[in-house]
Amino acid sequence: MKSVELNSADSLFVFDTGEEVVSALQKLALDRKIEGGSFTALGAFQRAVIAYWNWDTKKYEEIEIDEQVEKLSLLGNVASGEKAEPKVHAHVTLGRRTGDAVGGHLLKGFVRPTIEMVLTRASQRLSRKRDPETKLQLLDLH
């Protein structure tokens, strides 16, 4: 991955072929001590795993995308988890060769040929807290 600072809050990251985006972004947030921010990106994946969160079961249902897809949109945020580790929350819309789109919560995405992402650092720490009803770590603005 390559990066450049665009201004005091924004950085541009260009991911390399083969990199897994979610884990690379978590490592980047840990290494650079990013405790809050948002991101948008475009590019393509050679394969991905997305998920649909099922309200009734309170679990993610994984959907394997085992084909080259265009990343039509990727957006999300970075916040500190309950153990102060970075948590990436990302949603993605992927375009298939047929022109059909599929989307959901991004669990894994393997880059091919590139992902171009702008990350904007928040001016304050964002944190997540486990919600007892959903069992998800939701943003806590208290």
C-alpha positions as CSV (number, residue, x, y, z in Angstrom):
1,M,0.0,0.0,0.0
2,K,1.1,3.5,-0.8
3,S,-0.1,6.7,0.8
4,V,0.1,10.5,0.7
5,E,-1.2,13.1,3.1
6,L,-3.6,15.4,1.2
7,N,-4.1,17.8,4.1
8,S,-4.1,17.7,7.9
9,A,-7.2,15.4,8.0
10,D,-7.2,13.5,4.7
11,S,-4.9,10.8,3.4
12,L,-5.0,8.9,0.1
13,F,-4.2,5.2,0.2
14,V,-3.6,3.0,-2.9
15,F,-3.8,-0.7,-2.1
16,D,-1.8,-3.2,-4.0
17,T,-3.1,-6.3,-5.9
18,G,-3.7,-9.2,-3.4
19,E,-4.0,-7.0,-0.3
20,E,-7.0,-7.7,1.9
21,V,-8.6,-4.3,2.5
22,V,-10.3,-4.7,5.9
23,S,-7.3,-6.2,7.7
24,A,-4.9,-3.8,6.0
25,L,-7.1,-0.9,7.1
26,Q,-7.3,-2.2,10.7
27,K,-3.5,-2.5,10.8
28,L,-3.1,1.0,9.3
29,A,-5.4,2.4,12.0
30,L,-3.4,0.7,14.7
31,D,0.0,1.7,13.3
32,R,-1.0,5.3,12.8
33,K,-3.0,5.5,16.0
34,I,-6.2,6.5,14.2
35,E,-9.0,6.5,16.8
36,G,-11.7,7.8,14.5
37,G,-12.4,8.6,10.9
38,S,-14.4,7.8,7.8
39,F,-13.4,6.6,4.4
40,T,-14.6,6.2,0.8
41,A,-13.0,4.2,-1.9
42,L,-13.3,2.7,-5.4
43,G,-11.5,0.1,-7.4
44,A,-11.9,-3.7,-7.9
45,F,-11.7,-7.0,-6.0
46,Q,-10.7,-10.4,-7.3
47,R,-13.0,-11.9,-4.7
48,A,-14.8,-10.7,-1.5
49,V,-16.9,-11.9,1.4
50,I,-19.8,-9.7,2.3
51,A,-22.5,-10.2,4.8
52,Y,-26.2,-9.5,5.6
53,W,-27.0,-8.9,9.2
54,N,-30.2,-10.9,10.1
55,W,-32.3,-9.1,12.7
56,D,-34.1,-12.3,13.7
57,T,-31.0,-14.4,14.4
58,K,-28.7,-11.5,15.4
59,K,-26.0,-12.9,13.2
60,Y,-24.2,-12.1,10.0
61,E,-25.0,-14.3,7.0
62,E,-21.9,-14.5,4.9
63,I,-22.1,-14.2,1.1
64,E,-19.0,-15.4,-0.9
65,I,-18.3,-13.4,-4.1
66,D,-15.8,-15.5,-6.0
67,E,-15.4,-13.5,-9.1
68,Q,-13.7,-10.3,-10.3
69,V,-16.0,-7.4,-9.4
70,E,-15.9,-3.6,-9.7
71,K,-16.2,-1.8,-6.4
72,L,-18.9,0.7,-7.2
73,S,-18.8,2.1,-3.7
74,L,-17.1,1.4,-0.4
75,L,-17.7,3.6,2.6
76,G,-17.3,3.2,6.3
77,N,-15.7,4.3,9.4
78,V,-12.9,3.5,11.9
79,A,-13.5,3.7,15.6
80,S,-12.0,2.2,18.8
81,G,-13.5,-1.0,20.0
82,E,-14.2,-1.9,23.6
83,K,-10.6,-3.1,24.1
84,A,-9.2,0.1,22.4
85,E,-8.4,-1.8,19.2
86,P,-9.4,-0.3,15.9
87,K,-12.7,-1.5,14.4
88,V,-13.5,-1.0,10.8
89,H,-17.2,-0.9,9.8
90,A,-17.5,-0.9,6.0
91,H,-20.4,-1.4,3.5
92,V,-19.8,-2.1,-0.2
93,T,-21.6,-2.2,-3.5
94,L,-20.0,-4.5,-6.0
95,G,-20.7,-4.6,-9.8
96,R,-20.6,-7.9,-11.6
97,R,-19.8,-8.4,-15.3
98,T,-23.5,-8.7,-16.1
99,G,-24.1,-5.3,-14.7
100,D,-25.9,-6.7,-11.7
101,A,-24.9,-5.3,-8.3
102,V,-24.6,-7.0,-4.9
103,G,-23.8,-5.3,-1.6
104,G,-23.6,-5.6,2.1
105,H,-21.3,-5.4,5.1
106,L,-17.7,-6.0,3.9
107,L,-15.9,-8.7,5.8
108,K,-13.0,-9.3,3.3
109,G,-12.1,-7.9,0.0
110,F,-9.0,-9.0,-2.0
111,V,-7.7,-6.2,-4.3
112,R,-7.2,-6.6,-8.0
113,P,-5.9,-4.5,-9.5
114,T,-6.2,-1.5,-7.1
115,I,-8.3,0.2,-4.5
116,E,-8.0,4.0,-4.1
117,M,-9.2,5.2,-0.7
118,V,-9.5,8.6,1.0
119,L,-9.5,8.4,4.8
120,T,-10.6,11.5,6.8
121,R,-9.4,11.5,10.4
122,A,-11.9,12.6,13.0
123,S,-11.0,15.5,15.2
124,Q,-11.9,13.3,18.3
125,R,-11.9,9.7,19.3
126,L,-14.8,7.6,18.2
127,S,-15.7,4.5,20.1
128,R,-17.9,1.4,19.9
129,K,-19.8,-0.3,22.6
130,R,-21.6,-3.6,22.6
131,D,-25.3,-3.2,22.3
132,P,-27.2,-5.7,24.5
133,E,-30.2,-6.1,22.2
134,T,-28.3,-6.6,18.9
135,K,-25.0,-7.9,20.3
136,L,-23.2,-5.6,17.8
137,Q,-20.5,-3.0,18.7
138,L,-22.3,0.2,17.8
139,L,-20.9,3.7,17.8
140,D,-21.2,5.2,21.3
141,L,-21.6,9.0,21.2
142,H,-21.9,9.5,25.0
